[in-house]
């Protein structure tokens, strides 16, 4: 091996190649990945795209950006994708003075790549990244200022001397099968920096962690990195566990605002995340609740063409809804579907009393098989008008109430839904529409999950998660499901682009209660599959009611725990359901937490015993009495 103690700078007139690894979504690369890829294209002489999941059209598009496309299969990421791509490249990569290993693990460029690459050409390094991290050494109780430096593997620029070394070759030949846990993946990725440092090579970063307050600036000091001209924002700072970001005061909304201020089209980033992440994570990490004022923020805009669909179950609120609909700027058509034909006169009377009568066409359709509080009529009875070329937005409402709610809870639910969807003034509604006008990738807006007077939090799937998973699989939707509760218009009312909910019209929906419950929880997943993200919107009044209630509930739930929510919620999840708080319930929790192996064995035995009991009961059931 050559002398590894004296690194050399990038030679004048040197050559550079790159590998960009990605996973296709819906058969093609996301627009965010294509933006990163095209920026890299300008700075390398040879570019290989290592990708999984492309269809024919997606491959044709990708080939227009790169010199070669290599299929690495689906769900291959990070170093393991680099390994496949390097093997496919073969000896050809040896002809380049430097190769860049990167992919869709970052969003950008937020700032131009060129100045950063040119600056790093003058550095006497063997391998470099855009950012690095300082990991504390074993038994080191310092804050990590002098910790071991690990390069960020979403970008690795490797010069020829490293690639010719035995240490480099051995690392890739010894690369283990990709582990299942994220911490094991990080350990393996960090090992590359350790191997090369031990071999005597010099590594560095364009934006070194020693210049920033945190040991992991690409996670904790993203705003400072952007300010200093770092062109990349790591994906992991936006798609991870929301309670971790809460503990460390990391705001995805503030990061997105800083990126947008530099000219980055953040809608592409949210669209990418909507395809790949649980919708509630994207909504929480991006702080996508909008508290809208009652005064129009951008007056004088050309109105969008809006279709209103109202499923009428109870008629006494129809006049209020009709009046609110008439104030929508750009309302082009109103369709009322009736669960009872006797409601026709009430609808006509209410509509004729509004300012929209005569100027906005009213259509009344029968939907007498649908007597539940949902908006399935959008996809079944009204699909012909929803997906016409004449409509930009749909607002879907219903007049029903869950019969299990108390009178106060029912009153709150209806008011919360209608106020957050349509507001109490034309200005509020215009501001909802303006969100769609400003953000081309925004697919849905709906009220925050109603929770006052009802138990929608923690069990928002109401036992239907498995069925929801089956329905999404049938519709070809691969967006991952939220765990505890879904992110969706559980109240059944929403604003949306027709294209965002188009996949839900690919089947006919039933009229039973379970189908109604499942459908109202699928909208965000269908939108994400097509690259649309979602927002929730609320009036200041309802935001205050909700936040005050949630803060009080959270305060009392945290009284018996110590530390941050990320820690004690993890403990509670390990212990499992409290049930009704009986001694037997606490015994189960103790077993789940302290002896999970025992609990799994007992659970298996219980399932077998229940099946055996059913079989025995059927076999000894007495025959019908003879006459």
C-alpha positions in Angstrom: 0.0 0.0 0.0 1.2 3.6 -0.7 2.4 5.9 2.1 -0.9 6.7 3.9 0.7 9.4 6.1 0.9 12.1 3.3 -2.5 12.7 1.7 -2.6 14.6 -1.6 -5.0 17.2 -2.8 -7.2 16.7 -5.8 -5.0 17.1 -8.9 -5.4 20.0 -11.4 -7.5 18.7 -14.3 -8.5 15.6 -12.3 -11.5 13.5 -13.0 -14.4 12.7 -10.8 -17.2 10.1 -11.0 -20.2 9.5 -8.8 -22.7 6.9 -7.7 -26.2 8.1 -6.7 -28.3 5.5 -4.9 -32.1 5.8 -4.6 -35.3 3.9 -4.3 -38.1 4.7 -6.8 -41.5 5.5 -5.6 -44.4 4.6 -7.8 -42.0 3.4 -10.5 -40.0 6.6 -10.7 -37.6 8.8 -8.8 -39.2 11.5 -6.7 -38.7 15.1 -8.0 -36.6 15.9 -4.9 -34.2 13.0 -5.8 -34.1 14.2 -9.4 -33.2 17.7 -8.3 -30.3 16.4 -6.2 -29.2 14.1 -9.1 -29.2 16.9 -11.7 -27.2 19.2 -9.4 -24.6 16.4 -8.9 -24.5 15.8 -12.7 -22.9 19.2 -13.3 -19.8 18.3 -11.2 -18.9 14.8 -12.3 -17.6 13.3 -15.5 -19.4 10.0 -15.1 -22.6 9.4 -13.1 -24.1 6.1 -12.2 -27.6 5.8 -10.8 -28.1 2.7 -8.6 -31.8 2.3 -8.1 -34.5 -0.1 -7.3 -38.1 -0.2 -8.3 -38.1 1.8 -11.6 -40.7 1.0 -14.2 -40.1 1.6 -17.9 -41.2 5.3 -17.9 -39.2 5.9 -14.8 -36.1 4.3 -16.2 -36.4 6.3 -19.4 -36.5 9.5 -17.4 -33.6 8.5 -15.2 -31.4 7.7 -18.1 -31.7 11.2 -19.3 -29.9 12.4 -16.2 -27.1 9.8 -15.9 -24.6 7.8 -17.9 -25.7 4.4 -16.6 -28.5 2.9 -14.5 -27.8 -0.1 -12.2 -30.6 -2.1 -10.7 -29.9 -2.8 -7.0 -33.3 -4.2 -6.1 -35.9 -2.7 -3.8 -35.2 -1.7 -0.2 -31.4 -1.5 -0.4 -30.0 1.6 1.2 -26.8 3.2 2.4 -23.5 1.4 2.4 -25.2 -1.8 1.1 -26.4 0.1 -1.9 -22.9 1.6 -2.4 -21.5 -2.0 -2.3 -23.8 -3.2 -5.0 -23.1 -0.2 -7.2 -19.3 -0.4 -6.8 -19.4 -4.1 -7.7 -21.5 -3.3 -10.8 -19.1 -0.5 -11.8 -16.1 -2.8 -11.6 -12.5 -1.7 -12.4 -13.9 1.4 -14.3 -14.0 3.4 -11.1 -10.2 3.2 -10.7 -9.8 5.6 -13.6 -11.2 8.5 -11.6 -9.2 10.6 -9.2 -12.2 10.9 -6.9 -15.6 9.2 -6.8 -18.6 10.5 -4.8 -20.9 8.0 -3.1 -24.2 9.6 -2.3 -27.9 9.2 -2.9 -31.4 10.3 -1.7 -30.3 10.4 2.0 -30.3 14.2 1.7 -32.4 17.1 0.4 -30.8 19.8 -1.7 -28.9 21.5 -3.0 -30.0 24.2 -0.6 -26.9 26.2 -1.6 -24.7 25.6 -4.7 -22.6 22.4 -4.7 -19.9 23.9 -6.9 -18.2 26.2 -4.3 -18.1 23.5 -1.7 -16.5 20.9 -4.1 -14.0 23.5 -5.3 -13.0 24.3 -1.7 -12.5 20.6 -0.9 -10.3 20.1 -3.9 -7.7 22.2 -2.2 -7.8 20.1 1.0 -5.2 17.5 1.6 -7.6 14.6 2.3 -8.1 11.0 1.4 -11.9 11.0 2.0 -14.3 13.7 2.8 -18.0 14.3 3.4 -20.2 17.4 3.6 -20.6 16.9 7.4 -19.3 14.8 10.2 -20.1 13.8 13.7 -18.1 13.5 16.9 -18.9 10.2 18.6 -17.8 9.9 22.2 -15.1 7.3 22.8 -15.5 4.4 25.2 -15.4 5.6 28.8 -15.1 9.2 27.7 -17.3 11.4 29.9 -16.6 14.6 28.0 -19.3 16.3 25.8 -17.7 14.8 22.8 -15.6 17.8 21.7 -12.6 15.4 21.4 -14.6 12.4 20.3 -13.9 10.2 17.3 -14.8 11.8 14.0 -17.2 9.9 11.8 -18.1 11.1 8.3 -21.7 11.3 7.3 -22.3 8.5 4.9 -25.0 10.2 2.9 -22.0 11.8 1.0 -18.6 10.3 0.7 -15.9 11.6 -1.7 -13.2 9.0 -1.9 -9.8 9.7 -3.6 -7.8 7.2 -5.6 -5.3 6.3 -2.9 -7.9 5.0 -0.5 -9.7 3.0 -3.2 -6.4 1.3 -4.1 -5.7 0.3 -0.4 -6.2 -3.1 1.2 -8.2 -1.5 4.0 -10.8 -0.2 1.6 -11.1 -3.5 -0.2 -11.3 -5.4 3.1 -14.1 -3.2 4.4 -16.4 -4.0 1.5 -15.5 -7.7 1.3 -16.3 -8.0 5.1 -19.5 -5.9 5.0 -22.1 -7.9 6.9 -25.7 -8.4 5.8 -27.7 -5.3 6.5 -28.9 -5.5 10.1 -32.5 -4.9 11.1 -32.0 -2.3 13.8 -31.1 1.3 12.9 -28.5 1.6 15.6 -26.7 -1.4 14.1 -26.8 0.2 10.7 -25.2 3.4 12.2 -22.5 1.4 13.9 -21.6 -0.3 10.6 -21.6 3.0 8.8 -19.4 4.6 11.4 -17.0 1.7 11.2 -15.8 2.8 7.7 -14.4 6.1 9.1 -12.7 4.1 11.9 -11.2 1.6 9.5 -9.6 4.2 7.2 -8.4 6.4 10.1 -6.7 3.4 11.7 -5.1 2.6 8.3 -3.5 6.1 8.4 -5.7 7.9 5.9 -6.9 11.4 6.6 -10.6 12.2 6.6 -12.4 15.5 6.9 -15.7 17.4 6.3 -16.6 20.5 4.4 -18.6 21.6 7.5 -16.8 20.0 10.4 -18.5 19.4 13.6 -15.7 21.0 15.6 -17.0 24.4 14.2 -20.5 23.9 15.6 -22.0 23.7 19.2 -23.4 20.1 18.8 -21.4 16.9 18.2 -23.9 16.0 15.5 -24.5 19.3 13.7 -26.4 17.7 10.8 -29.0 16.8 13.3 -28.9 19.5 15.9 -27.5 22.6 14.1 -29.1 22.4 10.7 -30.0 26.1 10.8 -26.4 27.0 11.3 -25.2 24.6 8.5 -27.7 26.2 6.1 -26.6 29.7 7.1 -23.0 28.7 6.4 -23.8 27.4 2.9 -24.0 23.7 3.5 -25.9 22.4 0.4 -27.5 19.3 2.0 -30.0 18.7 4.7 -29.9 15.1 5.9 -33.2 13.2 5.4 -33.0 11.7 8.9 -33.6 15.2 10.5 -37.1 15.2 9.1 -38.4 11.6 8.9 -37.5 10.3 12.4 -39.3 9.8 15.7 -41.2 13.0 16.5 -40.7 12.6 20.3 -36.9 12.6 19.8 -37.2 15.9 17.9 -39.5 17.3 20.7 -36.9 16.4 23.3 -34.2 18.2 21.4 -36.3 21.1 20.1 -35.7 20.3 16.5 -38.3 22.0 14.3 -38.8 20.6 10.8 -40.9 23.7 10.0 -38.1 26.1 10.9 -35.6 24.0 8.9 -38.0 24.0 5.9 -38.4 27.8 6.2 -34.6 28.2 6.2 -34.3 26.0 3.1 -37.0 27.9 1.3 -35.3 31.2 2.2 -32.3 29.9 0.2 -34.5 29.1 -2.8 -35.0 25.4 -2.3 -38.5 24.2 -3.4 -39.5 22.6 -0.1 -42.7 21.2 -1.6 -40.6 18.6 -3.3 -39.1 17.6 0.0 -42.5 17.2 1.7 -43.8 15.3 -1.4 -40.9 12.9 -1.1 -41.5 12.4 2.6 -45.2 11.9 2.0 -44.4 8.9 -0.2 -42.0 7.3 2.2 -43.0 8.1 5.8 -46.0 7.6 8.1 -48.3 10.6 7.5 -48.6 11.6 11.1 -44.8 11.7 11.4 -44.5 14.1 8.4 -47.4 16.2 9.8 -45.8 16.3 13.3 -42.2 16.8 12.3 -43.2 19.5 9.8 -45.5 21.2 12.3 -48.2 21.3 9.6 -51.1 22.5 11.7 -52.2 25.9 10.3 -54.0 28.4 12.6 -55.8 30.5 10.0 -57.1 34.1 10.6 -60.5 35.3 9.7 -59.2 38.0 7.5 -58.1 37.1 4.0 -54.3 37.1 3.7 -53.9 37.3 -0.1 -56.9 39.1 -1.5 -57.5 39.6 -5.2 -56.3 36.2 -6.3 -58.0 34.4 -9.2 -60.4 31.9 -7.5 -59.9 28.2 -7.8 -62.9 26.1 -9.1 -64.4 24.4 -6.1 -66.9 21.6 -5.9 -68.8 21.2 -2.6 -70.3 17.8 -1.7 -72.5 17.4 1.3 -74.0 14.1 2.5 -77.2 14.9 4.3 -78.2 12.7 7.2 -79.6 15.2 9.7 -81.4 18.2 8.1 -81.5 20.7 10.9 -77.9 21.9 10.2 -78.4 22.1 6.4 -79.2 25.9 6.5 -75.9 26.6 8.4 -73.9 24.5 6.0 -75.5 26.0 2.9 -74.8 29.5 4.2 -71.2 28.7 4.8 -70.8 27.1 1.4 -72.2 30.1 -0.3 -69.3 32.2 1.0 -66.6 30.1 -0.6 -64.7 32.1 -3.2 -64.7 30.2 -6.4 -67.6 27.8 -5.6 -68.5 26.4 -9.0 -70.9 23.6 -8.1 -72.7 22.2 -5.0 -74.0 18.6 -4.8 -76.1 17.4 -1.9 -76.6 13.6 -1.5 -79.5 12.4 0.5 -79.8 9.5 2.9 -83.5 10.2 3.0 -85.5 11.4 0.0 -87.7 13.4 2.4 -84.7 15.8 2.9 -85.0 17.2 -0.6 -87.3 20.1 0.3 -85.1 21.1 3.3 -82.0 21.2 1.1 -83.7 23.2 -1.7 -85.2 25.7 0.8 -81.9 26.2 2.5 -79.9 26.7 -0.7 -82.5 29.1 -2.2 -82.1 31.3 0.9 -78.3 31.8 0.3 -76.5 34.4 -1.8 -75.3 31.6 -4.1 -78.8 30.6 -5.3 -79.0 31.1 -9.0 -75.3 31.7 -9.6 -74.0 28.3 -8.4 -75.7 25.1 -9.8 -77.3 22.9 -7.1 -77.6 19.2 -7.7 -79.4 16.8 -5.4 -78.6 13.0 -5.7 -79.9 10.0 -3.9 -77.7 8.0 -1.6 -80.3 6.3 0.5 -78.1 3.3 1.3 -75.6 5.6 3.1 -76.8 6.5 6.6 -73.5 6.9 8.3 -71.4 10.0 9.1 -68.9 9.8 6.3 -68.2 11.2 2.8 -67.9 7.9 0.9 -70.4 9.5 -1.6 -67.4 11.4 -3.0 -65.9 8.2 -4.4 -69.1 6.3 -5.3 -72.1 8.5 -6.0 -70.2 11.6 -7.1 -67.1 10.3 -8.8 -68.2 11.6 -12.2 -68.2 15.3 -11.1 -65.2 15.0 -8.6 -62.8 13.8 -11.3 -63.9 16.0 -14.1 -61.5 18.5 -15.7 -63.6 21.4 -14.5 -62.8 21.1 -10.7 -59.6 22.2 -8.9 -60.7 21.5 -5.3 -63.3 19.5 -3.5 -64.7 20.3 -0.1 -66.5 17.2 1.4 -68.9 17.4 4.4 -71.7 15.5 6.0 -74.4 16.3 8.6 -74.3 13.2 10.6 -73.2 12.5 14.2 -72.1 9.3 15.9 -75.1 8.2 18.0 -72.8 7.1 20.8 -71.7 10.7 21.6 -73.2 12.7 24.4 -75.2 15.8 23.5 -72.3 18.1 24.5 -69.7 16.0 22.6 -71.9 15.9 19.5 -72.3 19.7 19.6 -68.5 20.2 20.0 -67.7 17.7 17.2 -70.0 19.4 14.7 -68.8 22.9 15.6 -65.2 21.9 15.5 -65.5 20.2 12.1 -67.5 22.9 10.4 -65.5 25.8 11.9 -62.2 24.3 10.9 -63.3 23.4 7.4 -65.3 26.5 6.5 -64.7 29.0 9.3 -67.2 31.7 10.2 -66.1 34.2 7.6 -65.2 34.4 3.9 -61.7 35.3 4.9 -61.0 32.1 6.7 -62.2 30.0 3.8 -60.2 32.0 1.4 -57.1 31.3 3.5 -57.7 27.6 3.3 -58.0 27.8 -0.5 -54.8 29.9 -0.6 -52.8 27.1 1.1 -53.5 24.9 -2.0 -52.7 27.8 -4.4 -49.3 28.4 -2.7 -48.3 24.7 -2.3 -48.7 22.6 -5.5 -47.8 19.4 -3.6 -50.4 20.0 -0.8 -53.1 17.4 -1.4 -55.5 17.5 1.6 -56.5 19.9 4.4 -58.8 18.7 7.3 -59.5 19.6 10.9 -57.2 18.3 13.7 -58.4 15.1 15.3 -61.4 15.9 17.5 -60.7 14.6 21.0 -62.8 16.7 23.4 -65.7 14.5 24.6 -64.4 11.5 22.7 -61.6 8.9 22.9 -60.0 9.2 19.5 -56.4 9.6 20.7 -54.3 6.5 21.3 -56.8 4.1 19.6 -57.7 6.1 16.5 -57.7 2.9 14.4 -60.6 1.6 16.6 -59.5 -2.0 15.9 -59.4 -1.5 12.1 -55.7 -1.2 11.4 -55.4 -4.7 10.0 -58.3 -4.1 7.6 -56.9 -0.7 6.7 -53.6 -2.4 5.8 -55.4 -4.9 3.6 -57.4 -2.1 1.8 -54.2 -0.1 1.1 -52.5 -3.2 -0.3 -55.5 -3.9 -2.5 -55.3 -0.3 -3.8 -51.5 -0.5 -4.4 -50.7 2.0 -1.7 -47.3 1.5 -0.1 -47.2 4.5 2.3 -46.4 3.1 5.7 -49.3 3.1 8.3 -49.1 5.1 11.4 -48.8 3.0 14.5 -51.0 4.4 17.4 -53.6 6.4 15.4 -53.9 7.3 11.7 -53.4 10.7 10.3 -56.6 11.5 8.5 -60.0 13.2 8.6 -61.5 10.9 11.2 -64.4 13.3 11.4 -65.1 12.6 7.8 -64.8 16.1 6.5 -62.0 17.5 4.3 -60.7 19.7 1.5 -58.6 18.1 -1.2 -57.4 18.0 -4.8 -59.2 15.4 -6.8 -55.9 13.9 -7.9 -54.8 13.4 -4.3 -57.7 11.1 -3.5 -58.0 9.5 -6.9 -56.8 6.1 -5.7 -59.7 5.9 -3.3 -62.1 5.9 -6.2 -60.5 2.7 -7.6 -63.1 0.6 -5.7 -66.7 0.8 -4.6 -67.0 1.3 -0.8 -69.6 -0.5 1.3 -72.2 1.1 3.5 -71.5 -0.7 6.8 -70.0 0.9 9.9 -66.6 -0.8 9.7 -66.1 0.3 6.0 -67.1 3.9 7.0 -64.5 3.9 9.8 -61.7 2.5 7.6 -62.4 4.8 4.7 -62.2 8.0 6.8 -58.7 7.0 7.9 -57.2 6.3 4.5 -57.1 9.7 2.7 -53.6 10.8 3.7 -52.1 7.4 2.7 -53.8 7.6 -0.7 -52.6 11.2 -1.2 -49.0 10.3 -0.1 -48.8 7.5 -2.7 -49.3 10.1 -5.4 -46.8 12.5 -3.8 -49.2 14.8 -1.9 -48.7 15.8 1.7 -51.4 17.0 4.1 -52.1 19.8 6.5 -54.6 20.4 9.2 -56.3 23.7 9.7 -58.0 25.3 12.7 -59.5 28.6 13.9 -57.7 30.3 16.7 -60.7 29.4 19.0 -60.5 25.7 18.4 -56.7 25.7 18.5 -56.9 27.2 22.0 -59.6 24.7 23.1 -57.5 21.8 21.8 -54.1 22.9 23.1 -55.4 23.8 26.6 -57.0 20.4 26.9 -54.1 18.4 25.5 -51.6 20.3 27.7 -53.6 19.5 30.8 -54.0 15.8 29.9 -50.3 15.5 29.1 -49.4 17.2 32.3 -51.4 14.7 34.4 -50.2 11.7 32.5 -46.6 12.8 32.9 -46.9 13.1 36.7 -46.0 9.5 37.3 -43.1 9.5 34.9 -39.6 10.9 34.8 -37.8 12.6 32.0 -38.8 13.4 28.5 -41.8 12.0 26.7 -39.6 10.0 24.3 -38.3 8.0 27.3 -41.4 7.4 29.3 -43.6 6.6 26.4 -41.1 4.0 25.3 -41.4 2.5 28.8 -45.2 2.5 28.7 -45.2 0.8 25.3 -43.0 -2.0 26.6 -45.4 -2.5 29.5 -48.4 -2.6 27.2 -52.1 -1.8 27.8 -53.2 -0.8 31.3 -56.6 -2.3 30.7 -59.1 -1.5 33.4 -56.4 -1.3 36.1 -57.1 -4.5 37.8 -54.4 -6.5 39.6 -54.4 -9.0 36.8 -53.8 -6.1 34.3 -50.8 -4.9 36.3 -49.4 -8.4 36.5 -49.6 -8.6 32.7 -47.7 -5.3 32.5 -45.0 -6.5 34.8 -44.5 -9.7 32.8 -44.4 -7.8 29.5 -41.8 -5.4 30.9 -39.6 -7.6 33.1 -40.0 -11.0 31.4 -41.1 -10.6 27.8 -40.1 -14.1 26.9 -42.4 -15.5 29.6 -45.2 -13.3 28.4 -44.8 -14.5 24.8 -44.9 -18.1 25.9 -48.0 -17.5 28.1 -49.7 -15.6 25.2 -49.0 -18.5 22.8 -50.4 -21.0 25.3 -53.4 -18.8 25.8 -54.1 -18.6 22.1 -53.8 -22.4 21.8 -56.1 -22.9 24.8 -58.8 -20.6 23.3 -58.7 -22.4 20.0 -58.9 -25.8 21.8 -61.8 -24.6 23.9 -63.8 -23.5 20.8 -63.1 -26.9 19.1 -64.2 -28.8 22.2 -67.4 -26.8 22.5 -68.3 -27.4 18.9 -67.7 -31.1 19.2 -69.8 -31.7 22.4 -72.6 -29.4 21.4 -75.8 -31.4 21.8 -77.8 -32.3 18.8 -81.2 -30.8 18.2 -83.9 -32.5 20.2 -85.8 -35.1 18.4 -89.5 -34.5 18.0 
